[in-house]
Amino acid sequence: MKQWLKMLSIAELSIKGRKLKVLHVAMLLVKLAVVALAGRYIYLQIFAVSGMDNIAPLFNQILSHPLFAALITSVVLLMFVNWTIEIIKWKLLAATVEPLTFWQAAKGVLCGVTFSIITPNRIGEFAGRIADRNQKGKLMALNVVSSFSQLIVTLLMGLMGCIFLIAGKQISVFVRADIVVLAIAIISLAMIWIYFNIASSASLLGGFGGARVQRWLQVYKQVDGRTKLIVMALSALRYVAFTVSFVLVLVLCSVKLPMISMYMAIAVVYVVMAVVPTSALSEIGLRGSVSVYVFSLLAAPALAVFVSAFVIWIINLALPATAGAILLLRSGRINPFRKN
């Protein structure tokens, strides 16, 4: 009987392994499809229409812009503001279980950017943040609060952006526009409720992970309402920082649109980026193609928008990820799950 149960257990594990492998292959195919579609769209909208001859004049125009130095300096400073806010947010949340100095929080956030840039939808961010920390499980749970608050802000602003474009009859969808807006609104409200009641929400999931996961999720009871409000406010400030930087780069690339239109279009771009599965390979192309499509609804030049999206990716993500990689190599924190 015992031997039969053992064989049954092995068979069950084998089936689960095959299912995970199929899921992994399916996700890989989705990412490859995203890369292919994004690449095709960029080619059709930019290179097939504008041609390669327009690239050099655009860069000459950017470099000769009378406010080039001021705008680039402002974008770089906003990058520092953006990540400083994230560091403060992480330091505040981590203090619930393991107080960190500003430098420790900064190293965790930058290393998190490095891990996130090589994982789908940046889900590996927590790995860099919890490396060589004592309370890894609880800090991983707290990172969910940080990410969740940023996602809520992104959804709410994306909702405003969709309403703006729909009201201006600049966006068409396959279903009724009011249904799309209603769906985003319901999801946003549900996520806000979960965020401010995260302890009770997490208790529903605790049974799936065993006693250890239940202990990790208990940390949500230590995050009071005031802390959640502060974290949400910091997430909103951070959203303002990287949105303004995008607008400044668009101005630098001579995209001539009303400011409100640019902000609302950027909000739609970010909400699409938040929900579409991406990886480091596909994000650059997807970010560019989504930006080009959304701004094309406002009759913005495709090449200028694509270059703007690429520049923002370099400054706001690639540079911090490089800094995090250097910190990882210097400290030897390659395995974030090793025991201290």
Phi, psi and chi 1 to 4 in degrees:
 res  aa     phi    psi   chi1   chi2   chi3   chi4
   1 MET       -  -44.7 -177.3   66.1  176.0      -
   2 LYS   -62.4  -40.8  -71.8 -177.6  179.1  179.5
   3 GLN   -64.3  -38.7 -172.5  175.7    1.6      -
   4 TRP   -64.9  -42.2 -177.5   81.7      -      -
   5 LEU   -63.8  -37.4  -71.2  173.6      -      -
   6 LYS   -65.3  -42.4 -175.0  177.6 -179.8  179.9
   7 MET   -64.6  -38.5  -69.4  175.0   63.1      -
   8 LEU   -64.6  -40.2 -176.2   62.2      -      -
   9 SER   -64.4  -42.5  177.5      -      -      -
  10 ILE   -63.5  -40.9  -68.0  172.0      -      -
  11 ALA   -64.2  -39.9      -      -      -      -
  12 GLU   -64.0  -43.6 -175.6  178.8   -2.7      -
  13 LEU   -63.3  -38.0  -72.4  173.5      -      -
  14 SER   -64.0  -41.0  177.9      -      -      -
  15 ILE   -64.7  -43.1  -67.0  171.1      -      -
  16 LYS   -62.5  -40.0  -72.2 -178.2  178.0  178.9
  17 GLY   -62.3  -41.3      -      -      -      -
  18 ARG   -66.2  -38.7  -77.7 -162.4  -66.6  -90.2
  19 LYS   -63.4  -42.7  -73.2 -178.4  178.1  179.0
  20 LEU   -63.8  -38.4  -72.7  173.1      -      -
  21 LYS   -65.4  -41.5 -171.3  173.6 -179.1  179.5
  22 VAL   -63.1  -42.8  169.5      -      -      -
  23 LEU   -62.1  -41.8 -179.4   61.6      -      -
  24 HIS   -62.5  -44.2  177.3   74.4      -      -
  25 VAL   -64.7  -40.2  171.2      -      -      -
  26 ALA   -62.3  -43.9      -      -      -      -
  27 MET   -64.6  -37.9  -72.3  -58.1  -62.9      -
  28 LEU   -63.1  -41.8  179.2   60.5      -      -
  29 LEU   -64.6  -38.7  -69.1  174.6      -      -
  30 VAL   -61.9  -44.2  169.4      -      -      -
  31 LYS   -64.8  -42.0  -68.3  172.3 -168.3  173.2
  32 LEU   -63.7  -37.3  -70.3  173.5      -      -
  33 ALA   -65.3  -40.2      -      -      -      -
  34 VAL   -61.6  -45.1  168.1      -      -      -
  35 VAL   -60.1  -46.9  173.0      -      -      -
  36 ALA   -64.0  -46.3      -      -      -      -
  37 LEU   -66.6  -42.1  -69.2  172.8      -      -
  38 ALA   -63.8  -43.7      -      -      -      -
  39 GLY   -63.1  -42.3      -      -      -      -
  40 ARG   -64.3  -42.7  175.1  176.3  168.0   76.2
  41 TYR   -63.6  -44.1 -176.0   79.7      -      -
  42 ILE   -61.3  -42.6  -70.4  169.5      -      -
  43 TYR   -62.2  -47.0  172.8   77.7      -      -
  44 LEU   -66.6  -38.5  -68.2  175.7      -      -
  45 GLN   -83.8  -26.0  -67.1  -63.3  -43.2      -
  46 ILE  -111.9  -65.5  -61.3  175.4      -      -
  47 PHE   -74.9  -37.0  -59.4  109.4      -      -
  48 ALA   -72.6  -30.1      -      -      -      -
  49 VAL   -90.9  -54.0  176.0      -      -      -
  50 SER   -82.0  -32.7  -56.5      -      -      -
  51 GLY    82.1  161.5      -      -      -      -
  52 MET   -70.6  -19.1  -61.6  -67.2  -71.0      -
  53 ASP   -66.6  -20.2  -64.2  -23.1      -      -
  54 ASN   -87.1   -9.2  -71.4  -24.5      -      -
  55 ILE   -70.2  -49.6  -63.7  178.6      -      -
  56 ALA   -60.9  -44.7      -      -      -      -
  57 PRO   -61.0  -36.0  -25.7   34.3      -      -
  58 LEU   -63.6  -46.3  175.3   62.0      -      -
  59 PHE   -65.9  -36.2  -81.3   98.3      -      -
  60 ASN   -63.4  -38.8  -71.1  -27.9      -      -
  61 GLN   -65.3  -40.1 -174.5  179.0   -8.7      -
  62 ILE   -64.8  -47.8  -68.0  170.6      -      -
  63 LEU   -66.8  -27.9  -66.5  173.3      -      -
  64 SER   -93.4    3.5   61.2      -      -      -
  65 HIS   -59.9  133.3 -164.7  -71.6      -      -
  66 PRO   -61.2  -24.1   18.7  -31.7      -      -
  67 LEU  -108.5   21.7  -62.8  176.0      -      -
  68 PHE   -53.7  -54.5  173.9   79.0      -      -
  69 ALA   -61.7  -43.8      -      -      -      -
  70 ALA   -65.8  -42.2      -      -      -      -
  71 LEU   -69.5  -45.3  -70.1  172.2      -      -
  72 ILE   -64.0  -42.0  -76.1  -65.4      -      -
  73 THR   -60.9  -42.0  -59.0      -      -      -
  74 SER   -63.9  -40.9  -61.4      -      -      -
  75 VAL   -64.6  -42.1  172.0      -      -      -
  76 VAL   -65.9  -41.8  172.8      -      -      -
  77 LEU   -63.2  -40.2  -72.6  175.4      -      -
  78 LEU   -65.8  -30.8  -78.6  169.6      -      -
  79 MET   -61.4  -44.5 -178.7  -93.2  -71.1      -
  80 PHE   -64.4  -40.1  -77.3  104.8      -      -
  81 VAL   -62.6  -45.4  170.7      -      -      -
  82 ASN   -53.6  -54.2  170.2   17.5      -      -
  83 TRP   -77.4  -25.0  -69.7  108.5      -      -
  84 THR   -66.0  -40.9  -61.0      -      -      -
  85 ILE   -61.6  -42.2  -67.0  171.2      -      -
  86 GLU   -64.5  -37.4 -177.2   61.7   24.4      -
  87 ILE   -64.0  -45.0  -69.5  164.7      -      -
  88 ILE   -61.5  -41.9  -66.6  170.7      -      -
  89 LYS   -61.9  -44.8 -172.3  168.1   68.7  170.6
  90 TRP   -67.8  -39.7  177.6 -122.5      -      -
  91 LYS   -62.0  -40.5 -176.6  176.9 -176.8  -64.1
  92 LEU   -63.8  -46.1  174.7   65.3      -      -
  93 LEU   -70.0  -43.0  -76.6  169.3      -      -
  94 ALA   -62.9  -30.6      -      -      -      -
  95 ALA   -60.0  -18.5      -      -      -      -
  96 THR   -61.5  -34.3  -52.0      -      -      -
  97 VAL  -124.7  -27.5  -64.8      -      -      -
  98 GLU  -152.3   95.1 -173.1  175.7  -18.5      -
  99 PRO   -56.0  135.7  -24.1   34.4      -      -
 100 LEU  -122.3  148.7  -56.3  175.4      -      -
 101 THR   -75.9  167.2   64.5      -      -      -
 102 PHE   -61.0  -41.0 -177.4   85.0      -      -
 103 TRP   -66.3  -39.8  177.3 -121.1      -      -
 104 GLN   -63.0  -42.5  -73.6  174.7  -33.3      -
 105 ALA   -65.1  -39.3      -      -      -      -
 106 ALA   -63.5  -45.0      -      -      -      -
 107 LYS   -62.2  -40.5  -72.7 -164.5  -66.7 -175.1
 108 GLY   -63.5  -43.1      -      -      -      -
 109 VAL   -66.2  -45.1  167.7      -      -      -
 110 LEU   -66.3  -40.8  -69.9  174.5      -      -
 111 CYS   -65.9  -33.0  -68.1      -      -      -
 112 GLY   -63.9  -37.2      -      -      -      -
 113 VAL   -62.8  -40.0  178.9      -      -      -
 114 THR   -62.8  -45.9  -56.0      -      -      -
 115 PHE   -66.4  -37.9  -83.9   98.5      -      -
 116 SER   -68.2  -32.3   71.5      -      -      -
 117 ILE   -71.6  -14.4 -152.2  169.4      -      -
 118 ILE  -110.0   11.2   58.7  173.9      -      -
 119 THR  -124.6  154.0   53.0      -      -      -
 120 PRO   -59.3  131.5  -22.0   32.1      -      -
 121 ASN    49.4   27.7  -72.8   62.0      -      -
 122 ARG    60.1   31.5  -57.2 -178.8 -161.7  163.7
 123 ILE   -72.0  -14.2   59.2  174.0      -      -
 124 GLY   -83.1    6.4      -      -      -      -
 125 GLU   -56.2  -39.0 -179.8 -176.4   55.8      -
 126 PHE   -61.9  -30.5   74.6   91.0      -      -
 127 ALA   -59.6  -44.0      -      -      -      -
 128 GLY   -68.8  -32.1      -      -      -      -
 129 ARG   -74.4  -31.8  -63.0 -168.9  178.7 -163.1
 130 ILE   -96.5   -6.2   67.3  174.0      -      -
 131 ALA   -58.2  137.2      -      -      -      -
 132 ASP    51.0   26.9   77.0   -1.8      -      -
 133 ARG  -100.3  157.0  -61.3  -93.8   67.9   87.0
 134 ASN   -81.2  -43.8  -64.9  -39.8      -      -
 135 GLN   -96.1   63.7  -58.9  -69.9  -24.4      -
 136 LYS   -60.2  -48.6  -72.8 -178.5  171.6   60.0
 137 GLY   -62.2  -45.8      -      -      -      -
 138 LYS   -68.1  -38.5  -68.4 -178.5  177.6  179.7
 139 LEU   -67.2  -35.0  -72.0  172.6      -      -
 140 MET   -63.2  -39.6 -176.1  165.1   58.7      -
 141 ALA   -66.2  -38.5      -      -      -      -
 142 LEU   -68.3  -30.8  -72.2  171.3      -      -
 143 ASN   -63.1  -27.8 -172.4   60.9      -      -
 144 VAL   -62.9  -39.8  173.2      -      -      -
 145 VAL   -61.0  -44.8  178.6      -      -      -
 146 SER   -61.6  -49.3  177.3      -      -      -
 147 SER   -66.6  -38.4  -59.8      -      -      -
 148 PHE   -63.9  -42.0 -148.9   57.2      -      -
 149 SER   -63.8  -39.5   65.5      -      -      -
 150 GLN   -67.6  -37.2 -161.2   67.1   57.3      -
 151 LEU   -66.3  -39.1  179.5   58.3      -      -
 152 ILE   -62.4  -45.2  -70.4  171.8      -      -
 153 VAL   -60.9  -43.2  172.8      -      -      -
 154 THR   -61.6  -42.4  -58.4      -      -      -
 155 LEU   -66.4  -43.4  -77.6  173.9      -      -
 156 LEU   -63.7  -43.6  -69.7  174.2      -      -
 157 MET   -68.9  -36.5  -66.4  -53.6  -60.8      -
 158 GLY   -63.4  -36.7      -      -      -      -
 159 LEU   -60.7  -45.5  175.4   62.9      -      -
 160 MET   -61.8  -41.2  -68.9  176.2   59.1      -
 161 GLY   -62.7  -43.6      -      -      -      -
 162 CYS   -63.0  -43.5  -72.3      -      -      -
 163 ILE   -61.2  -41.3  -67.7  172.6      -      -
 164 PHE   -62.6  -47.6  176.6   84.0      -      -
 165 LEU   -69.3  -37.4  -67.0  179.3      -      -
 166 ILE   -68.6  -42.2  -69.9  169.2      -      -
 167 ALA   -62.3  -33.9      -      -      -      -
 168 GLY   -86.5    7.4      -      -      -      -
 169 LYS    54.1   37.0  -58.0 -174.1 -175.9  -57.4
 170 GLN  -105.4    2.8  -67.8  156.5  -37.2      -
 171 ILE  -136.1  137.5 -174.0  171.6      -      -
 172 SER  -123.8  140.5   59.9      -      -      -
 173 VAL  -128.9  164.7  -70.3      -      -      -
 174 PHE   -75.7  -19.5  -67.5  108.4      -      -
 175 VAL  -118.4  174.3  -66.4      -      -      -
 176 ARG   -60.2  137.7  -72.3  174.1   52.7 -171.7
 177 ALA   -62.1  -36.7      -      -      -      -
 178 ASP   -66.5  -28.3   53.7  -11.3      -      -
 179 ILE   -69.3  -40.7  -65.6  177.7      -      -
 180 VAL   -61.5  -48.2  174.5      -      -      -
 181 VAL   -62.2  -43.5  171.0      -      -      -
 182 LEU   -62.4  -41.2 -178.8   61.6      -      -
 183 ALA   -63.1  -45.7      -      -      -      -
 184 ILE   -63.4  -40.0  -62.2  175.9      -      -
 185 ALA   -64.1  -43.5      -      -      -      -
 186 ILE   -64.7  -43.9  -69.0  173.3      -      -
 187 ILE   -61.8  -42.3  -67.4  170.8      -      -
 188 SER   -62.9  -46.5  -60.2      -      -      -
 189 LEU   -63.5  -40.1  -70.9  173.2      -      -
 190 ALA   -62.9  -41.4      -      -      -      -
 191 MET   -69.3  -35.2  -68.3 -176.5   68.9      -
 192 ILE   -63.6  -42.7  -69.6  172.2      -      -
 193 TRP   -63.1  -45.3 -173.9   88.7      -      -
 194 ILE   -60.6  -42.2  -67.4  171.6      -      -
 195 TYR   -60.3  -46.9  176.2   77.5      -      -
 196 PHE   -82.8   -6.4  -74.5  102.0      -      -
 197 ASN  -127.0   40.2  -62.7  -86.1      -      -
 198 ILE   -67.2  -29.1 -164.3  164.7      -      -
 199 ALA   -64.5  -48.5      -      -      -      -
 200 SER   -69.2  -34.6   56.1      -      -      -
 201 SER   -65.8  -42.2  -58.6      -      -      -
 202 ALA   -67.6  -30.6      -      -      -      -
 203 SER   -63.4  -25.6   64.0      -      -      -
 204 LEU   -69.8  -24.5  -60.6  175.5      -      -
 205 LEU   -96.9  -12.9  -57.4  174.3      -      -
 206 GLY   -57.7  -35.5      -      -      -      -
 207 GLY   -66.2  -18.4      -      -      -      -
 208 PHE   -80.3  -16.8  -65.9  100.6      -      -
 209 GLY  -112.8    2.1      -      -      -      -
 210 GLY    84.2 -177.7      -      -      -      -
 211 ALA   -63.4  -38.2      -      -      -      -
 212 ARG   -63.1  -47.1  177.3 -177.5  -67.4 -176.5
 213 VAL   -63.6  -37.7  173.3      -      -      -
 214 GLN   -61.5  -38.2  -72.3 -176.5   22.9      -
 215 ARG   -65.7  -39.9  -74.0 -162.3  -57.6  -88.3
 216 TRP   -62.6  -42.2  -67.5  -11.1      -      -
 217 LEU   -72.2  -16.5  -63.1 -178.8      -      -
 218 GLN   -63.1  -19.6  -69.6  -60.6  -49.4      -
 219 VAL   -64.2  -24.3   72.5      -      -      -
 220 TYR   -63.3  -25.9  -69.1  137.3      -      -
 221 LYS   -70.0  -19.7  -65.4 -179.4  179.7  178.8
 222 GLN   -86.4  -10.3  -61.0  172.4 -120.0      -
 223 VAL   -91.9  105.5 -176.2      -      -      -
 224 ASP   -80.6  172.4   55.7   27.9      -      -
 225 GLY   -62.4  -36.4      -      -      -      -
 226 ARG   -62.8  -43.7  178.4  176.5  175.0  -86.4
 227 THR   -62.9  -41.2  -59.7      -      -      -
 228 LYS   -62.5  -40.0  -67.9  172.9 -171.6  172.8
 229 LEU   -65.5  -42.1  -78.6  172.9      -      -
 230 ILE   -63.8  -44.1  -66.4  173.1      -      -
 231 VAL   -61.8  -41.6  168.3      -      -      -
 232 MET   -63.5  -41.7 -175.8   69.8   77.1      -
 233 ALA   -64.2  -41.1      -      -      -      -
 234 LEU   -64.3  -38.0  -69.7  171.2      -      -
 235 SER   -63.4  -38.9  -65.3      -      -      -
 236 ALA   -65.9  -41.9      -      -      -      -
 237 LEU   -63.0  -40.9  -74.7  174.4      -      -
 238 ARG   -64.2  -39.2 -174.3  172.5  175.0 -127.3
 239 TYR   -61.3  -42.2 -172.5   92.1      -      -
 240 VAL   -60.4  -42.3  170.3      -      -      -
 241 ALA   -61.8  -50.6      -      -      -      -
 242 PHE   -79.4  -17.0   56.4   67.3      -      -
 243 THR   -75.7  -43.7  -57.2      -      -      -
 244 VAL   -61.9  -39.3  170.9      -      -      -
 245 SER   -62.7  -38.4   64.6      -      -      -
 246 PHE   -63.1  -43.8 -159.0  160.5      -      -
 247 VAL   -61.5  -42.2  169.1      -      -      -
 248 LEU   -62.9  -39.4  -67.6  179.1      -      -
 249 VAL   -68.5  -37.5  175.3      -      -      -
 250 LEU   -61.5  -41.2  -73.0  167.8      -      -
 251 VAL   -62.9  -41.9  171.0      -      -      -
 252 LEU   -61.3  -34.4 -179.0   60.9      -      -
 253 CYS   -88.1   12.4  -67.2      -      -      -
 254 SER    63.1   36.9  -60.6      -      -      -
 255 VAL   -83.8  110.8  175.7      -      -      -
 256 LYS  -100.2   95.0  -58.8 -176.7 -173.6  -56.9
 257 LEU  -138.5  156.5  -70.3  172.4      -      -
 258 PRO   -57.8  143.9  -22.9   33.3      -      -
 259 MET   -56.5  -42.9  -76.4  -66.6  173.7      -
 260 ILE   -61.8  -37.4 -176.5   64.4      -      -
 261 SER   -65.5  -40.8  -62.7      -      -      -
 262 MET   -64.8  -44.6  -75.3 -160.7  -82.6      -
 263 TYR   -63.0  -42.6  -79.1  114.0      -      -
 264 MET   -68.8  -38.2  -67.5  -62.6   99.0      -
 265 ALA   -65.7  -41.3      -      -      -      -
 266 ILE   -61.9  -38.3  -70.0  169.3      -      -
 267 ALA   -61.0  -39.4      -      -      -      -
 268 VAL   -68.2  -40.5  174.5      -      -      -
 269 VAL   -59.0  -46.6  170.6      -      -      -
 270 TYR   -67.3  -36.0  -77.1  143.3      -      -
 271 VAL   -71.0  -34.6   79.0      -      -      -
 272 VAL   -65.4  -43.8  172.0      -      -      -
 273 MET   -61.9  -29.2  -68.5  -63.0  -58.5      -
 274 ALA   -75.0  -26.2      -      -      -      -
 275 VAL  -106.4  -17.8  -61.1      -      -      -
 276 VAL   -86.7  130.8  175.3      -      -      -
 277 PRO   -65.0  124.3   22.4  -31.7      -      -
 278 THR  -136.3  168.9   60.2      -      -      -
 279 SER  -139.2  179.8   62.8      -      -      -
 280 ALA   -58.5  -37.2      -      -      -      -
 281 LEU   -66.5  -43.7  176.9   63.1      -      -
 282 SER   -89.6  -19.1   62.2      -      -      -
 283 GLU   -64.4  -40.8 -178.3  172.3  -15.7      -
 284 ILE   -60.9  -49.1  -57.2  173.9      -      -
 285 GLY   -66.8  -41.0      -      -      -      -
 286 LEU   -66.7  -44.1 -177.4   64.6      -      -
 287 ARG   -57.9  -44.4 -179.4 -174.0  -68.5  -94.2
 288 GLY   -65.9  -45.1      -      -      -      -
 289 SER   -68.8  -40.4   59.6      -      -      -
 290 VAL   -64.6  -43.4  170.8      -      -      -
 291 SER   -61.7  -45.0  -61.1      -      -      -
 292 VAL   -61.7  -43.7  167.8      -      -      -
 293 TYR   -64.6  -50.0  173.7   73.8      -      -
 294 VAL   -62.4  -44.4  173.1      -      -      -
 295 PHE   -73.1  -21.4  -83.9   88.7      -      -
 296 SER   -66.3  -25.1   70.3      -      -      -
 297 LEU   -65.4  -21.6  -59.1  172.7      -      -
 298 LEU  -104.0   10.8  -56.8  171.2      -      -
 299 ALA    63.6   35.7      -      -      -      -
 300 ALA   -85.9  148.2      -      -      -      -
 301 PRO   -64.4  126.9   20.7  -31.2      -      -
 302 ALA   -62.1  -45.2      -      -      -      -
 303 LEU   -63.6  -42.7 -178.7   58.4      -      -
 304 ALA   -63.7  -39.7      -      -      -      -
 305 VAL   -67.0  -42.6  171.7      -      -      -
 306 PHE   -62.1  -45.9  177.0   77.2      -      -
 307 VAL   -61.8  -39.9  170.5      -      -      -
 308 SER   -60.8  -45.4  -60.2      -      -      -
 309 ALA   -63.0  -39.7      -      -      -      -
 310 PHE   -66.6  -42.9 -178.8   72.1      -      -
 311 VAL   -62.5  -42.1  169.0      -      -      -
 312 ILE   -63.0  -40.3  -76.5  -63.5      -      -
 313 TRP   -62.2  -42.1 -174.0   87.0      -      -
 314 ILE   -63.1  -49.2  -68.9  -68.1      -      -
 315 ILE   -73.5  -46.5  -66.1  175.8      -      -
 316 ASN   -83.8  -20.8  -81.6   -6.0      -      -
 317 LEU  -123.4  -50.1  -79.3  174.8      -      -
 318 ALA   -64.5  -43.4      -      -      -      -
 319 LEU   -65.3  -49.6  -69.4 -179.9      -      -
 320 PRO   -60.8  -36.8  -24.0   34.9      -      -
 321 ALA   -64.9  -37.0      -      -      -      -
 322 THR   -64.8  -42.9  -58.2      -      -      -
 323 ALA   -61.5  -41.3      -      -      -      -
 324 GLY   -65.0  -37.8      -      -      -      -
 325 ALA   -63.4  -40.1      -      -      -      -
 326 ILE   -63.7  -42.6  -67.4  170.3      -      -
 327 LEU   -64.2  -39.3  -70.6  172.6      -      -
 328 LEU   -62.1  -44.9  -81.8  170.7      -      -
 329 LEU   -66.8  -38.7  -68.4  173.1      -      -
 330 ARG   -70.6  -34.0  -70.0 -173.9   62.2 -178.0
 331 SER   -95.9  -11.2   61.7      -      -      -
 332 GLY    73.3   19.7      -      -      -      -
 333 ARG   -85.9   72.4  -62.8 -167.1  -55.6  174.0
 334 ILE   -89.8  -36.3  -57.4  -59.5      -      -
 335 ASN  -105.5  104.0 -178.9    7.7      -      -
 336 PRO   -73.7   -8.0   28.5  -34.3      -      -
 337 PHE  -104.3    3.6  -57.9  103.6      -      -
 338 ARG   -69.7  152.4   69.5  169.1 -174.0 -115.5
 339 LYS   -80.6  143.1  -65.3 -177.5  178.3 -179.8
 340 ASN   -80.1      -  -65.5  -43.1      -      -
